[in-house]
Amino acid sequence: MSTTQPTVLFVCVHNAGRSQMAAGFLRALAGDKVRVFSAGSAPKDAINPAAQEAMAEVGIDISQAIPTRLSDATVQESDVVITMGCGDACPFYPGKRYEDWVLEDPAGKSVEAVRPIRDEIKARVEELIASLV
């Protein structure tokens, strides 16, 4: 782990919901203390509208985020890799800290159904921050 600014990568399949919400929370709550990446093994064209709305409700705008394809380079650059249901598509490199967060996929769900997922992600991000900074 770097002594100055740890780098965290959030990975899910579509990079349109869970990983984007987690990245949004980490940026908002940790500021410039942590570098944040998010990516997907099969990225969608746009961010999940229900995820955008759920995050806007807590004052975090993820509407400008762009789903990005997972690359080996991003994994190699990261100190911590948080996976959220990307399965075998997530590359593994020795020496990295890996965590697998089992979270319901918000794809196709209403904002009402996404809120509890958002809240669970926030709680996990707060625990992550406490372990990093």
N, C-alpha and C positions, 0 to 999 in steps of 0.2 A: 504494500500500500504506500502510495507516495506520501511524503511528510507535509506537502503543501496543500494540494487540491486533489482529492480522490476523484476518479472518473467512474460514473455508474452508467451501465447500459441496461435499458428495459427492453425485453424482447417478447413479442407475442406473434401470432400468426399474421394478422392483417395490419398491425401497427395503426389501427384506427380507433381503438377504444382503450383497453386496459393499459397498454404500455404508454399511450399518449397521456392518459389521466395521471399515471404515476410520474411521468416526466414533468408534467405541469405542476403537480404538488411538490416534487423535489426542487424544481426551480423556484417556486414561490416561497417555500419554507426554508430552504438552505441558502438561497441567494447565490453569491459567487464563491461560497465555500466548497461547492461540489460542481464538477463538470457533468453534464447530463446528455446522454444520447438515448434515442429510442429507435427501434427497427422492427421489421417483421420478416418472417420467412416467406410469406406470400402477400405482400402489401396490397391494400385496397387503393382505389383512386382518390378517396377523400376520407376525412375524419367522420366517425359515426355521429350523426346529428344529435342523438340522445345523449351521447357522452359529452359533446360540446355544451349542450343545454345544462346538463347536470353540473358540469364544472363552472359554467357561468353563474349558476346559483350560489356558488361559494366564492365568487369573485375572481376566478381564474379563467382566462381566455385561451383556449387551445384551438380556436377556429383557423388560425393561420398555420398550424402545424401541417406538415406534409408527410404522409406515410412513406417510409423509406425501406428499401431492401436491406436485409441484414448482410453485412460483409465481414469476412475474416479480419480485415484491418481494424474495424471498429471494435470487435471482440478483443483483439490483441492490445488495443490502446486502452481498454477499460480495466479498472482494478476490480470492480464488482459487476457481475452479470446476473441480472434478475430475469428469470424466465417465467412466462405465464402461459403455459400450454403450447409451446412451440415444438414439443416432442423432440424427435431425433434431428430436426433441422438446425438445432442450436449447436454450433461447434464448441468443443471443449479444449481448453488449453491449461496445462498444469500451471499452478501458481496463481490462478485467478480465484477469487471468492465467488462461488456460485450459490444462488438461492433460487428455489422453484416456488413461486407463489401460486397456489391453487385457487383460482378465482373464476367465478362464472363469467362466460363470454357475454358482453353486452350487445353483440351483433343481433339486430332485428328486434331488440327489446324497447319498450317505452321508457321515457325518462323516469317514470315512477319505479320501474324495475331496475334501472341503472343506478339510482341513488344509493341503495345499500352496497352495491359493488364499489361505487365511488368512495363511500365512507370507509369500507374495509381497506381500500387502497391507501387512503389518507392515513389510517392507523398504522399500516405497515411501513409507509414512507417515514412517518414520525419515528418509529423504532429504528429504521435504517439510519436516519440522520443521527440519532443518539449513538449509534455504533461507529459512525464515521468522523464526526467533528467534536 
